């Protein structure tokens, strides 16, 4: 993924994470980082939380507006 060349270790935010594919890639590549996804959709957040629990993912998700 070309976008990974712009990402560095530390705190990483995925705005509008959808199904969490980028969250998964980021957590695999940047294991020492704090990775968050932010989305304003309650449905997206609930689906990602279910995925995180079922698959033991280390990233976190936040319900909110990234522009606020």
C-alpha positions in Angstrom: 0.0 0.0 0.0 1.4 3.3 -1.1 -0.1 5.2 1.9 2.1 3.3 4.3 5.1 5.3 3.1 3.5 8.4 4.7 2.9 6.7 8.1 5.3 6.6 11.0 5.4 4.8 14.4 3.5 6.5 17.2 -0.2 7.5 17.4 -1.9 6.7 14.1 -5.5 7.7 13.2 -7.6 6.1 10.4 -10.5 8.5 9.6 -13.5 6.6 8.3 -12.1 3.1 8.8 -15.0 1.2 7.1 -14.5 -2.5 7.6 -11.1 -2.1 9.3 -8.8 -3.3 6.5 -6.4 -0.4 6.9 -6.5 -0.8 10.7 -5.4 -4.4 10.2 -2.5 -3.5 7.9 -1.4 -0.6 10.2 -1.5 -2.8 13.3 0.6 -5.5 11.5 3.2 -3.1 10.3 3.4 -0.7 13.3 3.2 -3.1 16.2 4.5 -0.5 18.7 2.0 2.1 17.8 -1.4 3.2 19.2 -3.8 2.8 16.2 -7.2 4.3 16.3 -10.1 4.5 13.8 -12.7 7.3 14.1 -16.1 7.2 12.5 -19.4 9.0 13.1 -21.5 5.9 12.2 -22.6 3.9 15.2 -23.1 0.9 13.0 -19.5 1.0 11.7 -18.2 1.4 15.3 -20.3 -1.6 16.5 -19.1 -3.8 13.6 -15.4 -2.9 14.2 -15.8 -3.5 18.0 -17.3 -7.0 17.2 -14.4 -7.7 14.8 -11.8 -6.5 17.4 -13.3 -8.9 20.0 -13.7 -11.8 17.6 -10.3 -11.6 16.1 -8.3 -10.2 19.0 -7.2 -7.0 17.2 -5.1 -4.4 19.1 -6.4 -1.3 17.4 -9.1 0.9 18.9 -12.1 2.7 17.5 -13.8 5.9 18.6 -17.2 7.2 17.6 -16.9 10.9 16.6 -16.5 13.4 13.9 -12.9 13.8 12.8 -13.6 17.4 11.6 -14.9 18.5 15.0 
